Amino acid sequence: SSTGYWTTDGEGSVTAYTGESTPTDNYIHYDAENNILTLHNAIIKDELPYTDTPAGSLINGAAIGVLNQDGNAELTIQLEGDNTIEDVSTGIYVLAHSPSTGAASLTITGSGSLTTEGSGSGSLSGILVQSNAGNANLTINNVDVTATNSNTQGIRLQSAGSSTVSLTVNGGELTASGKDAGIDYVCGNDLIGSGTPRLTVCGNTIVKASGDTGGITSNSSTVTPSGTGIVFNNGTGTVYGSVTLQDDLTIDDDESLTIGEDASLTIPDDKTL
């Protein structure tokens, strides 16, 4: 909740940093004025314990938690180097808890990568963005993100009943897997929602979602990707728009790739498919 540095060790413990200069490596920095959390080769295995406080009861179990009980819940995570969150109930949880006001929004950007895992019987997701009154939005810009959960969903995006729930992946690669679903869109708390689920891919993005229930699931209308990129939904891949491979693409034995209508796939000489 306040600007500062924290260091992480090989065991994933997080310790407040009291030095005068920036830590040399394996650190976390929060800029409260601009609401930016920087992860620099961080390893996080600590989670918020349950307490009688609002945060301790509403976002307990999260390694990174954002809570607003009366307005928007927002966070930007800046990635530097390779970062890992594991051995926690929920990797990242952004919650706009009020039933009457507030959207939830998480942006992950930078030049690094992030692997986040939720586990345990009480786990929620690898990444969970939830608004009880408005829209829920997750944006990933030009970084590689892997979100997994051994009990539920890799990523869960939840909005109010008739609001929009959206995922935008602009460059980089997103891999989401879970016991239930890879990416789960929820509009409201009912089994059937009336909101709008959106998946937008840009800049030759590759999205891979897999789960026992389905790769990409929704309690509202079917999620139809739009933009420019490749989306694998439980092994079935589709090319959207005009895509040029930036990295070698591996199609596993249980996967297939289709070039969609009005789409194209260009493979440079130094790349392979």
N, C-alpha and C positions, 0 to 999 in steps of 0.2 A: 504493500500500500504506500510505500515511500521510496524515493530514489536511493539506490545503493548498489553495492557489489556483494556477491556471494561466491564462494569457491566450492567446487565439487571434487571429491577424491575418487579413487578407483572403485570404492565400495558404493558409490552413489549417494553419500551423505552430503548435505548442503550446510555450509558454515558461513555466517556473516563475516565479511572481510573488513578489517579495520585499517589496512594500510593506506598510505596517502596516494600512491600511484595505482594505475590499472593493473590487476593481476596479469601474470604472464600467460596463463593458459587455464583451461578447465574452469570457466567461470560463468556466472549469470550477472547481468546488469539490468536494472529496471530504471527507466526514465519516466518518472511519475508525471512530469509536465506534458510529455507527448504520448504517454501511454504505450511505450515500446519496451518490450522485454527482449533482451539480447541473450542468446545462448551461444557460447563460444567453447566448442569441444566439451560440452557439459555432459555429465553422466548423472542422472537423477533417479534415485530409488526411494526417496522420502515422499510421503504423502501427508495431506492434512488430516489429523486425527479427528475423531468424533468428539465434539464438545457441545455444551448447551448454547453456544453463541450461534448467530445466524449462519456464519460461514462454516462453522464446525458441524452444523446439523444439515446444511443444504448442499454443500459441495465437499463434504468430507470424503476422503479417499482419493482426492485428485492431487496429482503432483503439481500441476499448474491450474489454479482455480480463479475464476473471475465471477463475482457476484454483485448484482445491483438489484435491490429490493424495490426500487422506485424510479425506474428509468432504464436507459440503454446499458447493456453489458457489452463492452468492446475491448479488444486487445489486438495489438500487432506484435507478432513474434519475429524477430530478426535472427536468421540462422547464420552462424559463422563456423566453418569446419563441420565435423561430424558430431551429431548430438544424439543422445539416447535417453529415453525414459522407459523404465521397466520395473517389474516387481511392485507395481502399485495397482490399486483398484481401477482408477481411471487416469489416463495420461493427461489430457487437457479437458477442462470443463468450463464452458462459458455459459452463465445462467442469468437471464433477465427474469427474475422470479415473480414480479408483480402480475396479478391477473388482469390489470387494467391498462398498463402502459409499459413501453420499452421493447426494443428489438435486441437481438443477440447477434454479434458479429465477431468473427475471428479471421485475421489475415496472417498468413505465414509467408515470409519473403526472405530475401537475402542472397547469399552466395554459397550456402552450405547445404546440409541434409539433416533430416530428423527421422528417427525411428521411435515410435511411441507405442507402448503395449499396455493394455488393461488386462488384468487377470484376477482370479479369485472369485469366490461364489457371490460376493456382493458387488462385483464390478459392473460398470455401466458401459463404457466404450473405450476404444483407444483415443478417439476425439469425440467430444459431445458438445454441440452448440444448440442451446435451447432457449426459446422465448415462450413465456406463457401468455403473452398478450399481442405479439406482433410477429414480424418476419425473423427468420433465422438464416444466416449467411456465412459460408466458409469460402475464403478466397486463398488460393495458393499460387504464388508468383515465382516462376523460374527457379524452383528448388525441388529436390527429390524428397518426398514424404512417404513413409511407410507407417500405416496405422493398423494394429491388429488387436484382437480380443479373443481369448480362448473360450469365452462363455457366451458372449452376445455379439455385438457388431464392431467391425473395425472403426467405422465412422457412423454416428447418428446425428441427424439434423432434424430438429423439432421446432415447429412454429405453432402459433395459435390456429384454431380450427380452419379458418378461411384465408389465412395469410400465406405468403410466399416463403418457400424454403428452397434455398439455392446453393449450389456448389459451382464455383468457377475455378478452373485450373488453367493457368496461363503459362505455358512452358514447363519444362521439367517433367517428372514422372511421379504419379500417385499410385501407390499400391495399398489396397484396403482389403483385409480379410477378417472373417469372424466365424464363430460357430453358427450363428444365425445368418447374418448377411455381411457382405463387404461394406456397402454403403446403404444405410437405411434412412429413408425420408418419412417423417411422421408429421402430419398436419392435425394438430389437436391431440387429445388423449383417447379419442374413440377409435374403434377398430377401422372405421371408414371415415376418412377426412375429406373436406371439400376444398382444401388449399391447392396451391400450384407448386409442384416440384420441378426444379430446373437444374440441368447439368450443362454447363457451357465449357467447351474446350477451345483453347487458342494456342497459336504458336507451336504447332507440331507436338502437342502434348500427348503423352501416353497415360491412360488410366486403366488400371487392372483392379477389378473388384470380384471377390469370390466368397462364397459362404454356402452352408448346407441348405438354407432356405432360398437363397438366390444371391447373385452378385450385387445387383442394384434393386432394392425393393422399395415399395411405397404403399402407404395405406390410402392414398388418394389416386389420382390418375397415373398412368404409366409414364415413367421417366424416359423422355426421348432426347438424347444428346443433340446439341447443336454447336456449330462452329467449325474449327479446323483441328483435327487430331484423331487419335485412335483410341477407341474405348473397347475393352474386353469385359463383357458381362458374363461371369461364370464360364469363361473359356471361349465364348463366342465373341470374336473381335470384329469391329466395323470401322472402316476408314471414313471420316467425315471431312469434306472439303478437299483442298489440294495440299497434300502432306509430303514433306521432304524429310527423310530420316536423318536425325541428328546423331543418333547412336545406333549401334547394331541392335536389331530387334530379334529376340528369340521367341519362337512359337512352340510351346511345349506339345507333347504328344496328345494331350487332351484338349488342345486349343485349335481354333480355326480363325482365319482372317478373311473378311469379305470387303471388297471395295464398293462402297455405297453408290447409289445413283448420283450422278454429277460430281463424283469424287475422283481423286487420282492419288497415286502413291509413287513418289520418285525416290529411287535408291541411288545415291552417289556412288562413284567408282570405289571409294574407300570405305563404303559401308556394306553390310550384308544383312540378309533377311533369313 
